């Protein structure tokens, strides 16, 4: 089984990218929650302020996102480990079920013990 590994320590660019992605995701969640609650104007304003704030902090001081980045990576690794195990389980049982149900094309006969 292959393992998920990071080839290097996270850099400022990694933290900045994580800050931007997480601020976009948070803005979308706030927007959809506001729309579902019937307050689209307030949700749009809140969402529009979250993106530049998160991205700005990510650009100016990306080290702020080091702890959330570590937490996210830990969760992602756990998810990947579980998803890999589930995928292998499903694929194994799917293949063996199909093969077992397919049967064989060959006719088997008992050997009479004499040749020719």
C-alpha positions in Angstrom: 0.0 0.0 0.0 1.3 3.5 -0.8 1.3 6.1 1.9 0.5 9.8 1.5 3.6 11.8 2.3 4.6 15.3 1.9 8.0 15.6 0.3 8.9 18.8 2.1 7.8 21.0 5.0 5.0 23.5 4.1 6.1 26.8 2.9 4.6 30.3 3.1 3.1 29.7 -0.3 1.4 26.5 1.0 -0.1 28.5 3.9 -1.2 31.3 1.6 -2.9 28.9 -0.8 -4.6 27.2 2.1 -5.7 30.6 3.4 -7.2 31.6 0.1 -8.9 28.2 -0.5 -10.3 28.1 3.1 -11.6 31.7 2.8 -13.3 30.9 -0.5 -14.9 27.8 1.0 -16.0 29.7 4.2 -17.4 32.5 2.1 -19.5 30.0 0.0 -20.7 28.2 3.1 -21.8 31.6 4.7 -23.5 32.6 1.4 -25.4 29.3 1.0 -26.4 29.3 4.7 -27.7 32.9 4.4 -29.7 32.0 1.3 -31.2 29.0 3.0 -32.1 31.1 6.0 -33.8 33.7 3.8 -31.2 36.5 4.2 -29.3 36.6 0.9 -28.3 40.2 1.1 -26.7 39.8 4.5 -25.1 36.6 3.4 -23.7 38.2 0.3 -22.1 41.0 2.3 -20.7 38.6 4.9 -19.4 36.3 2.2 -17.9 39.3 0.2 -16.0 40.4 3.3 -14.7 36.9 4.3 -12.8 36.3 1.1 -10.6 39.5 1.1 -10.0 39.2 4.8 -8.9 35.6 4.7 -6.9 36.0 1.5 -5.3 39.2 2.8 -4.2 37.5 6.1 -2.9 34.6 4.0 -0.8 36.9 1.9 0.5 39.2 4.6 1.0 36.7 7.4 0.5 33.2 6.2 2.0 31.6 9.4 -1.4 32.3 11.0 -2.8 29.4 9.0 -0.1 26.9 10.1 -2.2 25.3 12.8 -5.4 24.9 10.7 -3.2 23.6 7.9 -1.7 20.9 10.1 -5.2 20.0 11.3 -6.5 19.8 7.8 -3.6 17.6 6.7 -4.2 15.3 9.6 -7.8 15.0 8.7 -7.0 14.5 5.0 -4.5 11.7 5.8 -7.1 9.9 8.0 -9.7 10.3 5.3 -7.3 9.0 2.6 -6.4 6.0 4.7 -10.1 5.1 5.3 -11.1 5.8 1.7 -8.3 3.6 0.4 -9.3 0.7 2.7 -13.0 1.0 1.7 -12.1 1.2 -2.0 -9.9 -1.9 -1.8 -12.6 -3.8 0.2 -15.3 -2.9 -2.4 -13.1 -3.6 -5.4 -12.0 -7.0 -3.9 -15.5 -8.1 -3.2 -16.9 -6.8 -6.4 -14.3 -8.6 -8.5 -14.6 -11.9 -6.6 -18.4 -11.8 -6.7 -18.5 -11.2 -10.4 -16.0 -13.9 -11.1 -17.8 -16.4 -8.8 -21.2 -15.7 -10.4 -19.7 -16.0 -13.9 -18.7 -19.6 -13.3 -16.4 -21.4 -15.7 -16.7 -22.2 -19.4 -14.9 -25.5 -19.2 -16.6 -28.9 -18.8 -14.9 -30.9 -16.2 -14.9 -34.7 -16.5 -13.6 -37.2 -14.1 -10.5 -39.0 -15.2 -11.0 -42.6 -16.1 -7.4 -43.4 -15.2 -6.5 -44.6 -18.8 -5.0 -42.6 -21.5 -5.6 -42.8 -25.1 
